[in-house]
Amino acid sequence: MAKKKSFVIRIDPLKLEALEKWSADEFRSINGQIEWIIDQALRKAGRNKKENPDLGNDN
């Protein structure tokens, strides 16, 4: 498994609340949900340089 980097994120409390609900609905942690959202956005924008099997891609 590739090593992951951590960082701090500032987020509006209402957005965090929505993320908490969404992640619970999807049975993911908030961190996992954010990674999934970013992965989907990168794919849609064609910005994934290399598919990472550690992220659970649906290919």
mmCIF file of the N, C-alpha and C atoms, coordinates in Angstrom:
data_MODEL
# 
_entry.id   MODEL 
# 
loop_
_atom_site.group_PDB 
_atom_site.id 
_atom_site.type_symbol 
_atom_site.label_atom_id 
_atom_site.label_alt_id 
_atom_site.label_comp_id 
_atom_site.label_asym_id 
_atom_site.label_entity_id 
_atom_site.label_seq_id 
_atom_site.pdbx_PDB_ins_code 
_atom_site.Cartn_x 
_atom_site.Cartn_y 
_atom_site.Cartn_z 
_atom_site.occupancy 
_atom_site.B_iso_or_equiv 
_atom_site.pdbx_formal_charge 
_atom_site.auth_seq_id 
_atom_site.auth_comp_id 
_atom_site.auth_asym_id 
_atom_site.auth_atom_id 
_atom_site.pdbx_PDB_model_num 
ATOM 1   N N  . MET A 1 1  ? 0.845   -1.184 0.000   1.00 0.00 ? 1  MET A N  1 
ATOM 2   C CA . MET A 1 1  ? 0.000   0.000  0.000   1.00 0.00 ? 1  MET A CA 1 
ATOM 3   C C  . MET A 1 1  ? 0.886   1.242  0.000   1.00 0.00 ? 1  MET A C  1 
ATOM 4   N N  . ALA A 1 2  ? 0.559   2.170  -0.864  1.00 0.00 ? 2  ALA A N  1 
ATOM 5   C CA . ALA A 1 2  ? 1.312   3.416  -0.944  1.00 0.00 ? 2  ALA A CA 1 
ATOM 6   C C  . ALA A 1 2  ? 1.098   4.236  0.322   1.00 0.00 ? 2  ALA A C  1 
ATOM 7   N N  . LYS A 1 3  ? 2.152   4.921  0.723   1.00 0.00 ? 3  LYS A N  1 
ATOM 8   C CA . LYS A 1 3  ? 2.046   5.779  1.895   1.00 0.00 ? 3  LYS A CA 1 
ATOM 9   C C  . LYS A 1 3  ? 1.188   6.993  1.563   1.00 0.00 ? 3  LYS A C  1 
ATOM 10  N N  . LYS A 1 4  ? 0.334   7.368  2.482   1.00 0.00 ? 4  LYS A N  1 
ATOM 11  C CA . LYS A 1 4  ? -0.540  8.519  2.266   1.00 0.00 ? 4  LYS A CA 1 
ATOM 12  C C  . LYS A 1 4  ? -0.014  9.699  3.050   1.00 0.00 ? 4  LYS A C  1 
ATOM 13  N N  . LYS A 1 5  ? -0.186  10.882 2.500   1.00 0.00 ? 5  LYS A N  1 
ATOM 14  C CA . LYS A 1 5  ? 0.206   12.109 3.178   1.00 0.00 ? 5  LYS A CA 1 
ATOM 15  C C  . LYS A 1 5  ? -1.003  12.696 3.877   1.00 0.00 ? 5  LYS A C  1 
ATOM 16  N N  . SER A 1 6  ? -0.771  13.311 5.005   1.00 0.00 ? 6  SER A N  1 
ATOM 17  C CA . SER A 1 6  ? -1.865  13.954 5.717   1.00 0.00 ? 6  SER A CA 1 
ATOM 18  C C  . SER A 1 6  ? -1.690  15.470 5.639   1.00 0.00 ? 6  SER A C  1 
ATOM 19  N N  . PHE A 1 7  ? -2.818  16.174 5.738   1.00 0.00 ? 7  PHE A N  1 
ATOM 20  C CA . PHE A 1 7  ? -2.803  17.629 5.740   1.00 0.00 ? 7  PHE A CA 1 
ATOM 21  C C  . PHE A 1 7  ? -4.056  18.132 6.437   1.00 0.00 ? 7  PHE A C  1 
ATOM 22  N N  . VAL A 1 8  ? -4.016  19.390 6.814   1.00 0.00 ? 8  VAL A N  1 
ATOM 23  C CA . VAL A 1 8  ? -5.146  20.015 7.495   1.00 0.00 ? 8  VAL A CA 1 
ATOM 24  C C  . VAL A 1 8  ? -6.033  20.682 6.453   1.00 0.00 ? 8  VAL A C  1 
ATOM 25  N N  . ILE A 1 9  ? -7.332  20.584 6.656   1.00 0.00 ? 9  ILE A N  1 
ATOM 26  C CA . ILE A 1 9  ? -8.267  21.243 5.754   1.00 0.00 ? 9  ILE A CA 1 
ATOM 27  C C  . ILE A 1 9  ? -9.242  22.085 6.583   1.00 0.00 ? 9  ILE A C  1 
ATOM 28  N N  . ARG A 1 10 ? -9.476  23.290 6.140   1.00 0.00 ? 10 ARG A N  1 
ATOM 29  C CA . ARG A 1 10 ? -10.495 24.134 6.767   1.00 0.00 ? 10 ARG A CA 1 
ATOM 30  C C  . ARG A 1 10 ? -11.745 24.032 5.908   1.00 0.00 ? 10 ARG A C  1 
ATOM 31  N N  . ILE A 1 11 ? -12.871 23.808 6.551   1.00 0.00 ? 11 ILE A N  1 
ATOM 32  C CA . ILE A 1 11 ? -14.113 23.601 5.806   1.00 0.00 ? 11 ILE A CA 1 
ATOM 33  C C  . ILE A 1 11 ? -15.274 24.235 6.563   1.00 0.00 ? 11 ILE A C  1 
ATOM 34  N N  . ASP A 1 12 ? -16.186 24.772 5.812   1.00 0.00 ? 12 ASP A N  1 
ATOM 35  C CA . ASP A 1 12 ? -17.396 25.364 6.368   1.00 0.00 ? 12 ASP A CA 1 
ATOM 36  C C  . ASP A 1 12 ? -18.156 24.303 7.171   1.00 0.00 ? 12 ASP A C  1 
ATOM 37  N N  . PRO A 1 13 ? -18.635 24.640 8.356   1.00 0.00 ? 13 PRO A N  1 
ATOM 38  C CA . PRO A 1 13 ? -19.344 23.650 9.183   1.00 0.00 ? 13 PRO A CA 1 
ATOM 39  C C  . PRO A 1 13 ? -20.546 23.000 8.497   1.00 0.00 ? 13 PRO A C  1 
ATOM 40  N N  . LEU A 1 14 ? -21.268 23.739 7.669   1.00 0.00 ? 14 LEU A N  1 
ATOM 41  C CA . LEU A 1 14 ? -22.412 23.147 6.970   1.00 0.00 ? 14 LEU A CA 1 
ATOM 42  C C  . LEU A 1 14 ? -21.963 22.125 5.934   1.00 0.00 ? 14 LEU A C  1 
ATOM 43  N N  . LYS A 1 15 ? -20.842 22.395 5.275   1.00 0.00 ? 15 LYS A N  1 
ATOM 44  C CA . LYS A 1 15 ? -20.305 21.435 4.306   1.00 0.00 ? 15 LYS A CA 1 
ATOM 45  C C  . LYS A 1 15 ? -19.803 20.188 5.026   1.00 0.00 ? 15 LYS A C  1 
ATOM 46  N N  . LEU A 1 16 ? -19.181 20.378 6.179   1.00 0.00 ? 16 LEU A N  1 
ATOM 47  C CA . LEU A 1 16 ? -18.710 19.236 6.955   1.00 0.00 ? 16 LEU A CA 1 
ATOM 48  C C  . LEU A 1 16 ? -19.893 18.379 7.408   1.00 0.00 ? 16 LEU A C  1 
ATOM 49  N N  . GLU A 1 17 ? -20.943 19.017 7.845   1.00 0.00 ? 17 GLU A N  1 
ATOM 50  C CA . GLU A 1 17 ? -22.144 18.280 8.263   1.00 0.00 ? 17 GLU A CA 1 
ATOM 51  C C  . GLU A 1 17 ? -22.715 17.467 7.099   1.00 0.00 ? 17 GLU A C  1 
ATOM 52  N N  . ALA A 1 18 ? -22.761 18.066 5.918   1.00 0.00 ? 18 ALA A N  1 
ATOM 53  C CA . ALA A 1 18 ? -23.259 17.358 4.733   1.00 0.00 ? 18 ALA A CA 1 
ATOM 54  C C  . ALA A 1 18 ? -22.337 16.182 4.386   1.00 0.00 ? 18 ALA A C  1 
ATOM 55  N N  . LEU A 1 19 ? -21.023 16.389 4.500   1.00 0.00 ? 19 LEU A N  1 
ATOM 56  C CA . LEU A 1 19 ? -20.069 15.308 4.242   1.00 0.00 ? 19 LEU A CA 1 
ATOM 57  C C  . LEU A 1 19 ? -20.218 14.171 5.248   1.00 0.00 ? 19 LEU A C  1 
ATOM 58  N N  . GLU A 1 20 ? -20.447 14.516 6.502   1.00 0.00 ? 20 GLU A N  1 
ATOM 59  C CA . GLU A 1 20 ? -20.637 13.495 7.533   1.00 0.00 ? 20 GLU A CA 1 
ATOM 60  C C  . GLU A 1 20 ? -21.853 12.625 7.213   1.00 0.00 ? 20 GLU A C  1 
ATOM 61  N N  . LYS A 1 21 ? -22.936 13.253 6.813   1.00 0.00 ? 21 LYS A N  1 
ATOM 62  C CA . LYS A 1 21 ? -24.149 12.496 6.470   1.00 0.00 ? 21 LYS A CA 1 
ATOM 63  C C  . LYS A 1 21 ? -23.919 11.644 5.226   1.00 0.00 ? 21 LYS A C  1 
ATOM 64  N N  . TRP A 1 22 ? -23.314 12.246 4.200   1.00 0.00 ? 22 TRP A N  1 
ATOM 65  C CA . TRP A 1 22 ? -23.063 11.525 2.957   1.00 0.00 ? 22 TRP A CA 1 
ATOM 66  C C  . TRP A 1 22 ? -22.151 10.326 3.205   1.00 0.00 ? 22 TRP A C  1 
ATOM 67  N N  . SER A 1 23 ? -21.082 10.531 3.960   1.00 0.00 ? 23 SER A N  1 
ATOM 68  C CA . SER A 1 23 ? -20.160 9.431  4.218   1.00 0.00 ? 23 SER A CA 1 
ATOM 69  C C  . SER A 1 23 ? -20.850 8.320  5.024   1.00 0.00 ? 23 SER A C  1 
ATOM 70  N N  . ALA A 1 24 ? -21.691 8.676  5.977   1.00 0.00 ? 24 ALA A N  1 
ATOM 71  C CA . ALA A 1 24 ? -22.437 7.664  6.745   1.00 0.00 ? 24 ALA A CA 1 
ATOM 72  C C  . ALA A 1 24 ? -23.389 6.891  5.834   1.00 0.00 ? 24 ALA A C  1 
ATOM 73  N N  . ASP A 1 25 ? -24.045 7.595  4.921   1.00 0.00 ? 25 ASP A N  1 
ATOM 74  C CA . ASP A 1 25 ? -24.956 6.944  3.971   1.00 0.00 ? 25 ASP A CA 1 
ATOM 75  C C  . ASP A 1 25 ? -24.223 5.950  3.076   1.00 0.00 ? 25 ASP A C  1 
ATOM 76  N N  . GLU A 1 26 ? -22.956 6.230  2.775   1.00 0.00 ? 26 GLU A N  1 
ATOM 77  C CA . GLU A 1 26 ? -22.148 5.387  1.890   1.00 0.00 ? 26 GLU A CA 1 
ATOM 78  C C  . GLU A 1 26 ? -21.286 4.390  2.661   1.00 0.00 ? 26 GLU A C  1 
ATOM 79  N N  . PHE A 1 27 ? -21.435 4.366  3.997   1.00 0.00 ? 27 PHE A N  1 
ATOM 80  C CA . PHE A 1 27 ? -20.641 3.495  4.862   1.00 0.00 ? 27 PHE A CA 1 
ATOM 81  C C  . PHE A 1 27 ? -19.139 3.723  4.694   1.00 0.00 ? 27 PHE A C  1 
ATOM 82  N N  . ARG A 1 28 ? -18.745 4.990  4.607   1.00 0.00 ? 28 ARG A N  1 
ATOM 83  C CA . ARG A 1 28 ? -17.341 5.379  4.508   1.00 0.00 ? 28 ARG A CA 1 
ATOM 84  C C  . ARG A 1 28 ? -17.010 6.320  5.656   1.00 0.00 ? 28 ARG A C  1 
ATOM 85  N N  . SER A 1 29 ? -15.714 6.419  5.955   1.00 0.00 ? 29 SER A N  1 
ATOM 86  C CA . SER A 1 29 ? -15.270 7.462  6.878   1.00 0.00 ? 29 SER A CA 1 
ATOM 87  C C  . SER A 1 29 ? -15.341 8.789  6.120   1.00 0.00 ? 29 SER A C  1 
ATOM 88  N N  . ILE A 1 30 ? -15.281 9.876  6.848   1.00 0.00 ? 30 ILE A N  1 
ATOM 89  C CA . ILE A 1 30 ? -15.273 11.183 6.178   1.00 0.00 ? 30 ILE A CA 1 
ATOM 90  C C  . ILE A 1 30 ? -14.037 11.284 5.294   1.00 0.00 ? 30 ILE A C  1 
ATOM 91  N N  . ASN A 1 31 ? -12.892 10.833 5.810   1.00 0.00 ? 31 ASN A N  1 
ATOM 92  C CA . ASN A 1 31 ? -11.661 10.866 5.019   1.00 0.00 ? 31 ASN A CA 1 
ATOM 93  C C  . ASN A 1 31 ? -11.820 10.044 3.736   1.00 0.00 ? 31 ASN A C  1 
ATOM 94  N N  . GLY A 1 32 ? -12.380 8.849  3.872   1.00 0.00 ? 32 GLY A N  1 
ATOM 95  C CA . GLY A 1 32 ? -12.601 8.006  2.699   1.00 0.00 ? 32 GLY A CA 1 
ATOM 96  C C  . GLY A 1 32 ? -13.543 8.653  1.696   1.00 0.00 ? 32 GLY A C  1 
ATOM 97  N N  . GLN A 1 33 ? -14.562 9.325  2.196   1.00 0.00 ? 33 GLN A N  1 
ATOM 98  C CA . GLN A 1 33 ? -15.517 10.005 1.318   1.00 0.00 ? 33 GLN A CA 1 
ATOM 99  C C  . GLN A 1 33 ? -14.837 11.144 0.565   1.00 0.00 ? 33 GLN A C  1 
ATOM 100 N N  . ILE A 1 34 ? -14.027 11.922 1.269   1.00 0.00 ? 34 ILE A N  1 
ATOM 101 C CA . ILE A 1 34 ? -13.315 13.029 0.626   1.00 0.00 ? 34 ILE A CA 1 
ATOM 102 C C  . ILE A 1 34 ? -12.361 12.494 -0.442  1.00 0.00 ? 34 ILE A C  1 
ATOM 103 N N  . GLU A 1 35 ? -11.654 11.397 -0.125  1.00 0.00 ? 35 GLU A N  1 
ATOM 104 C CA . GLU A 1 35 ? -10.762 10.789 -1.124  1.00 0.00 ? 35 GLU A CA 1 
ATOM 105 C C  . GLU A 1 35 ? -11.563 10.325 -2.340  1.00 0.00 ? 35 GLU A C  1 
ATOM 106 N N  . TRP A 1 36 ? -12.725 9.715  -2.101  1.00 0.00 ? 36 TRP A N  1 
ATOM 107 C CA . TRP A 1 36 ? -13.558 9.248  -3.208  1.00 0.00 ? 36 TRP A CA 1 
ATOM 108 C C  . TRP A 1 36 ? -14.024 10.413 -4.082  1.00 0.00 ? 36 TRP A C  1 
ATOM 109 N N  . ILE A 1 37 ? -14.460 11.501 -3.433  1.00 0.00 ? 37 ILE A N  1 
ATOM 110 C CA . ILE A 1 37 ? -14.911 12.690 -4.177  1.00 0.00 ? 37 ILE A CA 1 
ATOM 111 C C  . ILE A 1 37 ? -13.781 13.258 -5.020  1.00 0.00 ? 37 ILE A C  1 
ATOM 112 N N  . ILE A 1 38 ? -12.596 13.363 -4.430  1.00 0.00 ? 38 ILE A N  1 
ATOM 113 C CA . ILE A 1 38 ? -11.441 13.896 -5.169  1.00 0.00 ? 38 ILE A CA 1 
ATOM 114 C C  . ILE A 1 38 ? -11.084 12.973 -6.320  1.00 0.00 ? 38 ILE A C  1 
ATOM 115 N N  . ASP A 1 39 ? -11.095 11.656 -6.073  1.00 0.00 ? 39 ASP A N  1 
ATOM 116 C CA . ASP A 1 39 ? -10.787 10.688 -7.128  1.00 0.00 ? 39 ASP A CA 1 
ATOM 117 C C  . ASP A 1 39 ? -11.754 10.828 -8.300  1.00 0.00 ? 39 ASP A C  1 
ATOM 118 N N  . GLN A 1 40 ? -13.057 10.943 -7.992  1.00 0.00 ? 40 GLN A N  1 
ATOM 119 C CA . GLN A 1 40 ? -14.056 11.099 -9.049  1.00 0.00 ? 40 GLN A CA 1 
ATOM 120 C C  . GLN A 1 40 ? -13.845 12.385 -9.830  1.00 0.00 ? 40 GLN A C  1 
ATOM 121 N N  . ALA A 1 41 ? -13.531 13.473 -9.135  1.00 0.00 ? 41 ALA A N  1 
ATOM 122 C CA . ALA A 1 41 ? -13.299 14.761 -9.804  1.00 0.00 ? 41 ALA A CA 1 
ATOM 123 C C  . ALA A 1 41 ? -12.061 14.692 -10.691 1.00 0.00 ? 41 ALA A C  1 
ATOM 124 N N  . LEU A 1 42 ? -10.997 14.045 -10.217 1.00 0.00 ? 42 LEU A N  1 
ATOM 125 C CA . LEU A 1 42 ? -9.779  13.907 -11.018 1.00 0.00 ? 42 LEU A CA 1 
ATOM 126 C C  . LEU A 1 42 ? -10.024 13.070 -12.268 1.00 0.00 ? 42 LEU A C  1 
ATOM 127 N N  . ARG A 1 43 ? -10.788 11.987 -12.119 1.00 0.00 ? 43 ARG A N  1 
ATOM 128 C CA . ARG A 1 43 ? -11.118 11.158 -13.283 1.00 0.00 ? 43 ARG A CA 1 
ATOM 129 C C  . ARG A 1 43 ? -11.921 11.947 -14.307 1.00 0.00 ? 43 ARG A C  1 
ATOM 130 N N  . LYS A 1 44 ? -12.943 12.658 -13.816 1.00 0.00 ? 44 LYS A N  1 
ATOM 131 C CA . LYS A 1 44 ? -13.820 13.432 -14.706 1.00 0.00 ? 44 LYS A CA 1 
ATOM 132 C C  . LYS A 1 44 ? -13.034 14.493 -15.462 1.00 0.00 ? 44 LYS A C  1 
ATOM 133 N N  . ALA A 1 45 ? -12.057 15.094 -14.796 1.00 0.00 ? 45 ALA A N  1 
ATOM 134 C CA . ALA A 1 45 ? -11.243 16.141 -15.420 1.00 0.00 ? 45 ALA A CA 1 
ATOM 135 C C  . ALA A 1 45 ? -10.085 15.567 -16.241 1.00 0.00 ? 45 ALA A C  1 
ATOM 136 N N  . GLY A 1 46 ? -9.927  14.238 -16.230 1.00 0.00 ? 46 GLY A N  1 
ATOM 137 C CA . GLY A 1 46 ? -8.831  13.616 -16.964 1.00 0.00 ? 46 GLY A CA 1 
ATOM 138 C C  . GLY A 1 46 ? -7.472  13.934 -16.360 1.00 0.00 ? 46 GLY A C  1 
ATOM 139 N N  . ARG A 1 47 ? -7.424  14.111 -15.053 1.00 0.00 ? 47 ARG A N  1 
ATOM 140 C CA . ARG A 1 47 ? -6.195  14.515 -14.383 1.00 0.00 ? 47 ARG A CA 1 
ATOM 141 C C  . ARG A 1 47 ? -5.497  13.393 -13.643 1.00 0.00 ? 47 ARG A C  1 
ATOM 142 N N  . ASN A 1 48 ? -6.050  12.173 -13.647 1.00 0.00 ? 48 ASN A N  1 
ATOM 143 C CA . ASN A 1 48 ? -5.361  11.045 -13.009 1.00 0.00 ? 48 ASN A CA 1 
ATOM 144 C C  . ASN A 1 48 ? -4.179  10.660 -13.873 1.00 0.00 ? 48 ASN A C  1 
ATOM 145 N N  . LYS A 1 49 ? -2.971  10.811 -13.341 1.00 0.00 ? 49 LYS A N  1 
ATOM 146 C CA . LYS A 1 49 ? -1.785  10.424 -14.105 1.00 0.00 ? 49 LYS A CA 1 
ATOM 147 C C  . LYS A 1 49 ? -1.651  8.911  -14.177 1.00 0.00 ? 49 LYS A C  1 
ATOM 148 N N  . LYS A 1 50 ? -2.008  8.253  -13.075 1.00 0.00 ? 50 LYS A N  1 
ATOM 149 C CA . LYS A 1 50 ? -1.916  6.804  -13.014 1.00 0.00 ? 50 LYS A CA 1 
ATOM 150 C C  . LYS A 1 50 ? -3.001  6.310  -12.083 1.00 0.00 ? 50 LYS A C  1 
ATOM 151 N N  . GLU A 1 51 ? -3.733  5.302  -12.498 1.00 0.00 ? 51 GLU A N  1 
ATOM 152 C CA . GLU A 1 51 ? -4.752  4.725  -11.633 1.00 0.00 ? 51 GLU A CA 1 
ATOM 153 C C  . GLU A 1 51 ? -4.073  4.103  -10.436 1.00 0.00 ? 51 GLU A C  1 
ATOM 154 N N  . ASN A 1 52 ? -4.592  4.368  -9.253  1.00 0.00 ? 52 ASN A N  1 
ATOM 155 C CA . ASN A 1 52 ? -4.023  3.857  -8.009  1.00 0.00 ? 52 ASN A CA 1 
ATOM 156 C C  . ASN A 1 52 ? -4.952  2.784  -7.457  1.00 0.00 ? 52 ASN A C  1 
ATOM 157 N N  . PRO A 1 53 ? -4.498  1.501  -7.462  1.00 0.00 ? 53 PRO A N  1 
ATOM 158 C CA . PRO A 1 53 ? -5.371  0.430  -6.970  1.00 0.00 ? 53 PRO A CA 1 
ATOM 159 C C  . PRO A 1 53 ? -5.720  0.564  -5.501  1.00 0.00 ? 53 PRO A C  1 
ATOM 160 N N  . ASP A 1 54 ? -4.931  1.314  -4.725  1.00 0.00 ? 54 ASP A N  1 
ATOM 161 C CA . ASP A 1 54 ? -5.208  1.503  -3.301  1.00 0.00 ? 54 ASP A CA 1 
ATOM 162 C C  . ASP A 1 54 ? -6.431  2.371  -3.053  1.00 0.00 ? 54 ASP A C  1 
ATOM 163 N N  . LEU A 1 55 ? -6.907  3.095  -4.068  1.00 0.00 ? 55 LEU A N  1 
ATOM 164 C CA . LEU A 1 55 ? -8.049  3.979  -3.894  1.00 0.00 ? 55 LEU A CA 1 
ATOM 165 C C  . LEU A 1 55 ? -9.376  3.289  -4.228  1.00 0.00 ? 55 LEU A C  1 
ATOM 166 N N  . GLY A 1 56 ? -9.308  2.028  -4.641  1.00 0.00 ? 56 GLY A N  1 
ATOM 167 C CA . GLY A 1 56 ? -10.545 1.304  -4.923  1.00 0.00 ? 56 GLY A CA 1 
ATOM 168 C C  . GLY A 1 56 ? -11.241 1.779  -6.177  1.00 0.00 ? 56 GLY A C  1 
ATOM 169 N N  . ASN A 1 57 ? -10.483 2.009  -7.255  1.00 0.00 ? 57 ASN A N  1 
ATOM 170 C CA . ASN A 1 57 ? -11.069 2.457  -8.518  1.00 0.00 ? 57 ASN A CA 1 
ATOM 171 C C  . ASN A 1 57 ? -11.995 1.403  -9.075  1.00 0.00 ? 57 ASN A C  1 
ATOM 172 N N  . ASP A 1 58 ? -13.036 1.827  -9.765  1.00 0.00 ? 58 ASP A N  1 
ATOM 173 C CA . ASP A 1 58 ? -14.059 0.930  -10.296 1.00 0.00 ? 58 ASP A CA 1 
ATOM 174 C C  . ASP A 1 58 ? -13.799 0.492  -11.731 1.00 0.00 ? 58 ASP A C  1 
ATOM 175 N N  . ASN A 1 59 ? -12.558 0.477  -12.169 1.00 0.00 ? 59 ASN A N  1 
ATOM 176 C CA . ASN A 1 59 ? -12.270 0.133  -13.568 1.00 0.00 ? 59 ASN A CA 1 
ATOM 177 C C  . ASN A 1 59 ? -12.461 -1.313 -13.835 1.00 0.00 ? 59 ASN A C  1 
# 
